[in-house]
């Protein structure tokens, strides 16, 4: 996905570059995104995250982070083979930031149908793709995901005026 975003002229800065490591706990990813937003100087920022990175991005958006939109690839709705954890979805219920969640049809953290069972904010859109949580897709399938993302972002300003999605500070 990174290559497709960069090919479109978008700037992509991953948590690996900010944190100088490949893996980080959700709270570190959240802090890194908040720090990056502080440096954005009013520029429109779309946060793109996979799994726990998506959880961090949605959490920042829900707490008033100045994000134009959030795109999540494989949201961790619930721990695999464990009881549902309400804290993973609580911030999705009243989210005011346009959010696209691309979820694998056989994702062990929750399928698109599982996701739709939650009372999610109208700002959250769920799109299913034929994969698991690892998002192992063919190049053609990634092209389809990229189209979903670009179409979503093209429609953000028309569907959700900025005044309706930025929480009062």
Secondary structure as UniProt FT lines:
FT   HELIX           2..7
FT   TURN            8..9
FT   HELIX           15..19
FT   HELIX           26..39
FT   TURN            41..42
FT   STRAND          46..50
FT   HELIX           52..62
FT   TURN            63..64
FT   STRAND          69..73
FT   TURN            80..81
FT   HELIX           86..88
FT   HELIX           90..93
FT   STRAND          99..104
FT   TURN            105..106
FT   TURN            108..109
FT   HELIX           112..116
FT   TURN            122..123
FT   STRAND          124..129
FT   TURN            133..134
FT   HELIX           139..159
FT   HELIX           162..165
//
